[in-house]
Amino acid sequence: MSSAAKQFALNSPAYVYEFSDQDAPELFLSVPSAGPSFQYHAAHASELQFLWNLQLSMPASTAPLTADEQALSATMVKYTARITTVACSS
């Protein structure tokens, strides 16, 4: 757990996740990257398309998720719903 999460957890429940799918489609960054030797990997906001159906609001910039990505998305949505349920009931 990160030091920031530990600090938050001192006074109230803290829920942390790390999104590390290095092959996630890029929504907000230029592809290929500006520098040929630089790789984005799991860039900031890459996980948003796994939590919400962004193809409805950004159809030109998103490709459909693969079957594996859809499975990851379903798991992430379940975890997020569970965290929200637990956090709201405390």
Backbone as XML, in Angstrom:
<?xml version="1.0"?>
<chain id="A" units="angstrom">
  <residue number="1" name="MET">
    <atom name="N" x="0.852" y="-1.169" z="0.000"/>
    <atom name="CA" x="0.000" y="0.000" z="0.000"/>
    <atom name="C" x="0.902" y="1.238" z="0.000"/>
  </residue>
  <residue number="2" name="SER">
    <atom name="N" x="0.524" y="2.231" z="-0.752"/>
    <atom name="CA" x="1.320" y="3.451" z="-0.848"/>
    <atom name="C" x="1.291" y="4.213" z="0.475"/>
  </residue>
  <residue number="3" name="SER">
    <atom name="N" x="2.271" y="5.077" z="0.656"/>
    <atom name="CA" x="2.323" y="5.859" z="1.897"/>
    <atom name="C" x="1.121" y="6.798" z="2.012"/>
  </residue>
  <residue number="4" name="ALA">
    <atom name="N" x="0.649" y="7.343" z="0.884"/>
    <atom name="CA" x="-0.537" y="8.212" z="0.928"/>
    <atom name="C" x="-1.748" y="7.423" z="1.402"/>
  </residue>
  <residue number="5" name="ALA">
    <atom name="N" x="-1.916" y="6.207" z="0.894"/>
    <atom name="CA" x="-3.047" y="5.374" z="1.311"/>
    <atom name="C" x="-2.953" y="5.041" z="2.795"/>
  </residue>
  <residue number="6" name="LYS">
    <atom name="N" x="-1.747" y="4.781" z="3.264"/>
    <atom name="CA" x="-1.567" y="4.493" z="4.693"/>
    <atom name="C" x="-1.954" y="5.693" z="5.543"/>
  </residue>
  <residue number="7" name="GLN">
    <atom name="N" x="-1.606" y="6.892" z="5.089"/>
    <atom name="CA" x="-1.975" y="8.104" z="5.825"/>
    <atom name="C" x="-3.489" y="8.277" z="5.868"/>
  </residue>
  <residue number="8" name="PHE">
    <atom name="N" x="-4.150" y="8.061" z="4.742"/>
    <atom name="CA" x="-5.609" y="8.165" z="4.709"/>
    <atom name="C" x="-6.249" y="7.117" z="5.616"/>
  </residue>
  <residue number="9" name="ALA">
    <atom name="N" x="-5.677" y="5.919" z="5.635"/>
    <atom name="CA" x="-6.255" y="4.813" z="6.394"/>
    <atom name="C" x="-6.143" y="5.015" z="7.904"/>
  </residue>
  <residue number="10" name="LEU">
    <atom name="N" x="-5.335" y="5.955" z="8.347"/>
    <atom name="CA" x="-5.219" y="6.212" z="9.782"/>
    <atom name="C" x="-6.530" y="6.708" z="10.375"/>
  </residue>
  <residue number="11" name="ASN">
    <atom name="N" x="-7.306" y="7.443" z="9.597"/>
    <atom name="CA" x="-8.525" y="8.070" z="10.111"/>
    <atom name="C" x="-9.812" y="7.510" z="9.543"/>
  </residue>
  <residue number="12" name="SER">
    <atom name="N" x="-9.727" y="6.808" z="8.429"/>
    <atom name="CA" x="-10.928" y="6.255" z="7.815"/>
    <atom name="C" x="-10.508" y="5.151" z="6.845"/>
  </residue>
  <residue number="13" name="PRO">
    <atom name="N" x="-11.455" y="4.309" z="6.437"/>
    <atom name="CA" x="-11.102" y="3.257" z="5.480"/>
    <atom name="C" x="-10.551" y="3.858" z="4.190"/>
  </residue>
  <residue number="14" name="ALA">
    <atom name="N" x="-9.526" y="3.243" z="3.646"/>
    <atom name="CA" x="-8.946" y="3.694" z="2.382"/>
    <atom name="C" x="-8.908" y="2.522" z="1.418"/>
  </residue>
  <residue number="15" name="TYR">
    <atom name="N" x="-9.331" y="2.757" z="0.191"/>
    <atom name="CA" x="-9.345" y="1.723" z="-0.833"/>
    <atom name="C" x="-8.435" y="2.176" z="-1.972"/>
  </residue>
  <residue number="16" name="VAL">
    <atom name="N" x="-7.525" y="1.322" z="-2.355"/>
    <atom name="CA" x="-6.514" y="1.672" z="-3.346"/>
    <atom name="C" x="-6.506" y="0.600" z="-4.425"/>
  </residue>
  <residue number="17" name="TYR">
    <atom name="N" x="-6.287" y="1.013" z="-5.664"/>
    <atom name="CA" x="-6.079" y="0.042" z="-6.725"/>
    <atom name="C" x="-4.953" y="0.527" z="-7.619"/>
  </residue>
  <residue number="18" name="GLU">
    <atom name="N" x="-4.349" y="-0.390" z="-8.312"/>
    <atom name="CA" x="-3.310" y="-0.051" z="-9.276"/>
    <atom name="C" x="-3.670" y="-0.701" z="-10.600"/>
  </residue>
  <residue number="19" name="PHE">
    <atom name="N" x="-3.858" y="0.094" z="-11.606"/>
    <atom name="CA" x="-4.172" y="-0.404" z="-12.944"/>
    <atom name="C" x="-2.857" y="-0.563" z="-13.690"/>
  </residue>
  <residue number="20" name="SER">
    <atom name="N" x="-2.562" y="-1.778" z="-14.131"/>
    <atom name="CA" x="-1.249" y="-2.004" z="-14.756"/>
    <atom name="C" x="-1.337" y="-2.770" z="-16.070"/>
  </residue>
  <residue number="21" name="ASP">
    <atom name="N" x="-2.456" y="-2.644" z="-16.784"/>
    <atom name="CA" x="-2.566" y="-3.285" z="-18.100"/>
    <atom name="C" x="-1.762" y="-2.449" z="-19.097"/>
  </residue>
  <residue number="22" name="GLN">
    <atom name="N" x="-0.572" y="-2.908" z="-19.399"/>
    <atom name="CA" x="0.334" y="-2.143" z="-20.257"/>
    <atom name="C" x="-0.097" y="-2.144" z="-21.716"/>
  </residue>
  <residue number="23" name="ASP">
    <atom name="N" x="-1.088" y="-2.950" z="-22.062"/>
    <atom name="CA" x="-1.578" y="-3.003" z="-23.443"/>
    <atom name="C" x="-2.947" y="-2.343" z="-23.600"/>
  </residue>
  <residue number="24" name="ALA">
    <atom name="N" x="-3.394" y="-1.652" z="-22.584"/>
    <atom name="CA" x="-4.710" y="-0.994" z="-22.666"/>
    <atom name="C" x="-4.705" y="0.032" z="-23.790"/>
  </residue>
  <residue number="25" name="PRO">
    <atom name="N" x="-5.795" y="0.100" z="-24.558"/>
    <atom name="CA" x="-5.866" y="1.109" z="-25.622"/>
    <atom name="C" x="-5.714" y="2.515" z="-25.037"/>
  </residue>
  <residue number="26" name="GLU">
    <atom name="N" x="-5.050" y="3.380" z="-25.748"/>
    <atom name="CA" x="-4.851" y="4.763" z="-25.304"/>
    <atom name="C" x="-5.994" y="5.635" z="-25.816"/>
  </residue>
  <residue number="27" name="LEU">
    <atom name="N" x="-6.609" y="6.368" z="-24.933"/>
    <atom name="CA" x="-7.708" y="7.250" z="-25.311"/>
    <atom name="C" x="-7.269" y="8.697" z="-25.468"/>
  </residue>
  <residue number="28" name="PHE">
    <atom name="N" x="-6.380" y="9.129" z="-24.595"/>
    <atom name="CA" x="-6.084" y="10.544" z="-24.493"/>
    <atom name="C" x="-4.657" y="10.897" z="-24.897"/>
  </residue>
  <residue number="29" name="LEU">
    <atom name="N" x="-3.878" y="9.922" z="-25.312"/>
    <atom name="CA" x="-2.483" y="10.153" z="-25.660"/>
    <atom name="C" x="-2.252" y="9.842" z="-27.126"/>
  </residue>
  <residue number="30" name="SER">
    <atom name="N" x="-1.298" y="10.520" z="-27.708"/>
    <atom name="CA" x="-1.005" y="10.254" z="-29.124"/>
    <atom name="C" x="-0.348" y="8.886" z="-29.267"/>
  </residue>
  <residue number="31" name="VAL">
    <atom name="N" x="-0.757" y="8.163" z="-30.263"/>
    <atom name="CA" x="-0.178" y="6.852" z="-30.546"/>
    <atom name="C" x="0.326" y="6.908" z="-31.977"/>
  </residue>
  <residue number="32" name="PRO">
    <atom name="N" x="1.558" y="6.631" z="-32.282"/>
    <atom name="CA" x="2.618" y="6.285" z="-31.324"/>
    <atom name="C" x="3.006" y="7.497" z="-30.492"/>
  </residue>
  <residue number="33" name="SER">
    <atom name="N" x="3.726" y="7.229" z="-29.411"/>
    <atom name="CA" x="4.106" y="8.315" z="-28.518"/>
    <atom name="C" x="5.017" y="9.304" z="-29.234"/>
  </residue>
  <residue number="34" name="ALA">
    <atom name="N" x="5.111" y="10.480" z="-28.659"/>
    <atom name="CA" x="5.909" y="11.547" z="-29.270"/>
    <atom name="C" x="7.372" y="11.141" z="-29.420"/>
  </residue>
  <residue number="35" name="GLY">
    <atom name="N" x="7.898" y="10.400" z="-28.469"/>
    <atom name="CA" x="9.282" y="9.928" z="-28.549"/>
    <atom name="C" x="9.298" y="8.452" z="-28.874"/>
  </residue>
  <residue number="36" name="PRO">
    <atom name="N" x="10.004" y="8.034" z="-29.920"/>
    <atom name="CA" x="9.954" y="6.625" z="-30.335"/>
    <atom name="C" x="10.442" y="5.636" z="-29.275"/>
  </residue>
  <residue number="37" name="SER">
    <atom name="N" x="11.278" y="6.069" z="-28.350"/>
    <atom name="CA" x="11.771" y="5.142" z="-27.328"/>
    <atom name="C" x="10.904" y="5.158" z="-26.068"/>
  </residue>
  <residue number="38" name="PHE">
    <atom name="N" x="9.923" y="6.066" z="-26.003"/>
    <atom name="CA" x="9.066" y="6.179" z="-24.824"/>
    <atom name="C" x="7.820" y="5.338" z="-24.998"/>
  </residue>
  <residue number="39" name="GLN">
    <atom name="N" x="7.503" y="4.521" z="-23.995"/>
    <atom name="CA" x="6.279" y="3.710" z="-24.013"/>
    <atom name="C" x="5.378" y="4.156" z="-22.876"/>
  </residue>
  <residue number="40" name="TYR">
    <atom name="N" x="4.099" y="4.316" z="-23.170"/>
    <atom name="CA" x="3.159" y="4.779" z="-22.162"/>
    <atom name="C" x="2.877" y="3.723" z="-21.100"/>
  </residue>
  <residue number="41" name="HIS">
    <atom name="N" x="2.769" y="2.479" z="-21.487"/>
    <atom name="CA" x="2.339" y="1.379" z="-20.608"/>
    <atom name="C" x="0.947" y="1.715" z="-20.074"/>
  </residue>
  <residue number="42" name="ALA">
    <atom name="N" x="0.724" y="1.571" z="-18.791"/>
    <atom name="CA" x="-0.592" y="1.868" z="-18.218"/>
    <atom name="C" x="-0.615" y="3.341" z="-17.819"/>
  </residue>
  <residue number="43" name="ALA">
    <atom name="N" x="-0.958" y="4.196" z="-18.756"/>
    <atom name="CA" x="-0.919" y="5.641" z="-18.532"/>
    <atom name="C" x="-2.110" y="6.104" z="-17.694"/>
  </residue>
  <residue number="44" name="HIS">
    <atom name="N" x="-1.974" y="7.287" z="-17.145"/>
    <atom name="CA" x="-3.049" y="7.888" z="-16.345"/>
    <atom name="C" x="-4.344" y="7.912" z="-17.156"/>
  </residue>
  <residue number="45" name="ALA">
    <atom name="N" x="-5.422" y="7.475" z="-16.561"/>
    <atom name="CA" x="-6.774" y="7.450" z="-17.123"/>
    <atom name="C" x="-7.007" y="6.296" z="-18.096"/>
  </residue>
  <residue number="46" name="SER">
    <atom name="N" x="-6.030" y="5.424" z="-18.292"/>
    <atom name="CA" x="-6.239" y="4.270" z="-19.180"/>
    <atom name="C" x="-7.331" y="3.342" z="-18.668"/>
  </residue>
  <residue number="47" name="GLU">
    <atom name="N" x="-7.541" y="3.334" z="-17.355"/>
    <atom name="CA" x="-8.515" y="2.418" z="-16.772"/>
    <atom name="C" x="-9.951" y="2.873" z="-16.957"/>
  </residue>
  <residue number="48" name="LEU">
    <atom name="N" x="-10.170" y="4.140" z="-17.312"/>
    <atom name="CA" x="-11.542" y="4.668" z="-17.387"/>
    <atom name="C" x="-12.417" y="3.894" z="-18.359"/>
  </residue>
  <residue number="49" name="GLN">
    <atom name="N" x="-11.854" y="3.477" z="-19.473"/>
    <atom name="CA" x="-12.642" y="2.740" z="-20.466"/>
    <atom name="C" x="-13.025" y="1.346" z="-19.973"/>
  </residue>
  <residue number="50" name="PHE">
    <atom name="N" x="-12.374" y="0.867" z="-18.911"/>
    <atom name="CA" x="-12.710" y="-0.429" z="-18.335"/>
    <atom name="C" x="-13.828" y="-0.296" z="-17.299"/>
  </residue>
  <residue number="51" name="LEU">
    <atom name="N" x="-14.067" y="0.915" z="-16.820"/>
    <atom name="CA" x="-15.109" y="1.152" z="-15.824"/>
    <atom name="C" x="-16.390" y="1.711" z="-16.435"/>
  </residue>
  <residue number="52" name="TRP">
    <atom name="N" x="-16.257" y="2.468" z="-17.520"/>
    <atom name="CA" x="-17.410" y="3.066" z="-18.193"/>
    <atom name="C" x="-17.329" y="2.777" z="-19.679"/>
  </residue>
  <residue number="53" name="ASN">
    <atom name="N" x="-18.474" y="2.707" z="-20.323"/>
    <atom name="CA" x="-18.521" y="2.461" z="-21.767"/>
    <atom name="C" x="-18.256" y="3.776" z="-22.495"/>
  </residue>
  <residue number="54" name="LEU">
    <atom name="N" x="-17.005" y="4.070" z="-22.716"/>
    <atom name="CA" x="-16.638" y="5.337" z="-23.345"/>
    <atom name="C" x="-16.887" y="5.334" z="-24.842"/>
  </residue>
  <residue number="55" name="GLN">
    <atom name="N" x="-17.147" y="4.170" z="-25.432"/>
    <atom name="CA" x="-17.442" y="4.143" z="-26.862"/>
    <atom name="C" x="-18.717" y="4.904" z="-27.173"/>
  </residue>
  <residue number="56" name="LEU">
    <atom name="N" x="-19.609" y="5.007" z="-26.205"/>
    <atom name="CA" x="-20.848" y="5.755" z="-26.426"/>
    <atom name="C" x="-20.593" y="7.252" z="-26.517"/>
  </residue>
  <residue number="57" name="SER">
    <atom name="N" x="-19.621" y="7.743" z="-25.734"/>
    <atom name="CA" x="-19.368" y="9.184" z="-25.724"/>
    <atom name="C" x="-18.163" y="9.595" z="-26.562"/>
  </residue>
  <residue number="58" name="MET">
    <atom name="N" x="-17.293" y="8.637" z="-26.882"/>
    <atom name="CA" x="-16.082" y="8.948" z="-27.654"/>
    <atom name="C" x="-15.868" y="7.902" z="-28.738"/>
  </residue>
  <residue number="59" name="PRO">
    <atom name="N" x="-16.854" y="7.655" z="-29.583"/>
    <atom name="CA" x="-16.756" y="6.530" z="-30.519"/>
    <atom name="C" x="-15.586" y="6.614" z="-31.494"/>
  </residue>
  <residue number="60" name="ALA">
    <atom name="N" x="-15.171" y="7.793" z="-31.878"/>
    <atom name="CA" x="-14.090" y="7.903" z="-32.861"/>
    <atom name="C" x="-12.729" y="7.589" z="-32.258"/>
  </residue>
  <residue number="61" name="SER">
    <atom name="N" x="-12.598" y="7.698" z="-30.940"/>
    <atom name="CA" x="-11.283" y="7.554" z="-30.336"/>
    <atom name="C" x="-11.076" y="6.220" z="-29.621"/>
  </residue>
  <residue number="62" name="THR">
    <atom name="N" x="-12.089" y="5.363" z="-29.596"/>
    <atom name="CA" x="-11.943" y="4.115" z="-28.854"/>
    <atom name="C" x="-12.203" y="2.911" z="-29.751"/>
  </residue>
  <residue number="63" name="ALA">
    <atom name="N" x="-11.403" y="1.900" z="-29.545"/>
    <atom name="CA" x="-11.627" y="0.625" z="-30.209"/>
    <atom name="C" x="-12.359" y="-0.278" z="-29.225"/>
  </residue>
  <residue number="64" name="PRO">
    <atom name="N" x="-13.150" y="-1.206" z="-29.711"/>
    <atom name="CA" x="-13.813" y="-2.129" z="-28.785"/>
    <atom name="C" x="-12.785" y="-2.897" z="-27.956"/>
  </residue>
  <residue number="65" name="LEU">
    <atom name="N" x="-13.129" y="-3.176" z="-26.710"/>
    <atom name="CA" x="-12.251" y="-3.975" z="-25.867"/>
    <atom name="C" x="-12.218" y="-5.409" z="-26.378"/>
  </residue>
  <residue number="66" name="THR">
    <atom name="N" x="-11.066" y="-6.038" z="-26.257"/>
    <atom name="CA" x="-10.937" y="-7.448" z="-26.633"/>
    <atom name="C" x="-11.692" y="-8.299" z="-25.615"/>
  </residue>
  <residue number="67" name="ALA">
    <atom name="N" x="-11.812" y="-9.576" z="-25.870"/>
    <atom name="CA" x="-12.506" y="-10.475" z="-24.932"/>
    <atom name="C" x="-11.808" y="-10.476" z="-23.568"/>
  </residue>
  <residue number="68" name="ASP">
    <atom name="N" x="-10.480" y="-10.516" z="-23.560"/>
    <atom name="CA" x="-9.745" y="-10.476" z="-22.290"/>
    <atom name="C" x="-9.958" y="-9.146" z="-21.574"/>
  </residue>
  <residue number="69" name="GLU">
    <atom name="N" x="-9.973" y="-8.057" z="-22.335"/>
    <atom name="CA" x="-10.196" y="-6.743" z="-21.735"/>
    <atom name="C" x="-11.620" y="-6.625" z="-21.210"/>
  </residue>
  <residue number="70" name="GLN">
    <atom name="N" x="-12.580" y="-7.224" z="-21.894"/>
    <atom name="CA" x="-13.967" y="-7.216" z="-21.405"/>
    <atom name="C" x="-14.082" y="-7.981" z="-20.093"/>
  </residue>
  <residue number="71" name="ALA">
    <atom name="N" x="-13.348" y="-9.091" z="-19.982"/>
    <atom name="CA" x="-13.350" y="-9.861" z="-18.729"/>
    <atom name="C" x="-12.724" y="-9.033" z="-17.602"/>
  </residue>
  <residue number="72" name="LEU">
    <atom name="N" x="-11.603" y="-8.352" z="-17.891"/>
    <atom name="CA" x="-10.979" y="-7.474" z="-16.903"/>
    <atom name="C" x="-11.941" y="-6.362" z="-16.513"/>
  </residue>
  <residue number="73" name="SER">
    <atom name="N" x="-12.622" y="-5.784" z="-17.484"/>
    <atom name="CA" x="-13.592" y="-4.724" z="-17.227"/>
    <atom name="C" x="-14.689" y="-5.202" z="-16.280"/>
  </residue>
  <residue number="74" name="ALA">
    <atom name="N" x="-15.236" y="-6.372" z="-16.536"/>
    <atom name="CA" x="-16.306" y="-6.912" z="-15.679"/>
    <atom name="C" x="-15.814" y="-7.086" z="-14.247"/>
  </residue>
  <residue number="75" name="THR">
    <atom name="N" x="-14.591" y="-7.559" z="-14.090"/>
    <atom name="CA" x="-14.016" y="-7.734" z="-12.752"/>
    <atom name="C" x="-13.825" y="-6.386" z="-12.070"/>
  </residue>
  <residue number="76" name="MET">
    <atom name="N" x="-13.304" y="-5.414" z="-12.811"/>
    <atom name="CA" x="-13.078" y="-4.083" z="-12.235"/>
    <atom name="C" x="-14.387" y="-3.433" z="-11.809"/>
  </residue>
  <residue number="77" name="VAL">
    <atom name="N" x="-15.426" y="-3.589" z="-12.614"/>
    <atom name="CA" x="-16.735" y="-3.015" z="-12.273"/>
    <atom name="C" x="-17.266" y="-3.668" z="-11.001"/>
  </residue>
  <residue number="78" name="LYS">
    <atom name="N" x="-17.123" y="-4.988" z="-10.885"/>
    <atom name="CA" x="-17.584" y="-5.686" z="-9.671"/>
    <atom name="C" x="-16.828" y="-5.194" z="-8.448"/>
  </residue>
  <residue number="79" name="TYR">
    <atom name="N" x="-15.494" y="-5.088" z="-8.550"/>
    <atom name="CA" x="-14.688" y="-4.616" z="-7.427"/>
    <atom name="C" x="-15.072" y="-3.188" z="-7.035"/>
  </residue>
  <residue number="80" name="THR">
    <atom name="N" x="-15.251" y="-2.327" z="-8.032"/>
    <atom name="CA" x="-15.597" y="-0.939" z="-7.761"/>
    <atom name="C" x="-16.966" y="-0.853" z="-7.084"/>
  </residue>
  <residue number="81" name="ALA">
    <atom name="N" x="-17.911" y="-1.649" z="-7.563"/>
    <atom name="CA" x="-19.244" y="-1.670" z="-6.941"/>
    <atom name="C" x="-19.157" y="-2.160" z="-5.494"/>
  </residue>
  <residue number="82" name="ARG">
    <atom name="N" x="-18.333" y="-3.164" z="-5.259"/>
    <atom name="CA" x="-18.171" y="-3.701" z="-3.905"/>
    <atom name="C" x="-17.534" y="-2.660" z="-2.972"/>
  </residue>
  <residue number="83" name="ILE">
    <atom name="N" x="-16.496" y="-2.001" z="-3.461"/>
    <atom name="CA" x="-15.839" y="-0.967" z="-2.642"/>
    <atom name="C" x="-16.844" y="0.133" z="-2.311"/>
  </residue>
  <residue number="84" name="THR">
    <atom name="N" x="-17.613" y="0.551" z="-3.290"/>
    <atom name="CA" x="-18.596" y="1.599" z="-3.085"/>
    <atom name="C" x="-19.647" y="1.168" z="-2.066"/>
  </residue>
  <residue number="85" name="THR">
    <atom name="N" x="-20.111" y="-0.059" z="-2.175"/>
    <atom name="CA" x="-21.108" y="-0.580" z="-1.233"/>
    <atom name="C" x="-20.561" y="-0.614" z="0.178"/>
  </residue>
  <residue number="86" name="VAL">
    <atom name="N" x="-19.343" y="-1.114" z="0.336"/>
    <atom name="CA" x="-18.736" y="-1.220" z="1.662"/>
    <atom name="C" x="-18.458" y="0.176" z="2.235"/>
  </residue>
  <residue number="87" name="ALA">
    <atom name="N" x="-17.903" y="1.046" z="1.396"/>
    <atom name="CA" x="-17.566" y="2.398" z="1.862"/>
    <atom name="C" x="-18.807" y="3.185" z="2.272"/>
  </residue>
  <residue number="88" name="CYS">
    <atom name="N" x="-19.884" y="3.026" z="1.523"/>
    <atom name="CA" x="-21.105" y="3.781" z="1.818"/>
    <atom name="C" x="-21.843" y="3.239" z="3.027"/>
  </residue>
  <residue number="89" name="SER">
    <atom name="N" x="-21.608" y="1.987" z="3.386"/>
    <atom name="CA" x="-22.306" y="1.404" z="4.522"/>
    <atom name="C" x="-21.545" y="1.612" z="5.828"/>
  </residue>
  <residue number="90" name="SER">
    <atom name="N" x="-20.322" y="2.139" z="5.749"/>
    <atom name="CA" x="-19.530" y="2.369" z="6.968"/>
    <atom name="C" x="-19.920" y="3.659" z="7.648"/>
  </residue>
</chain>
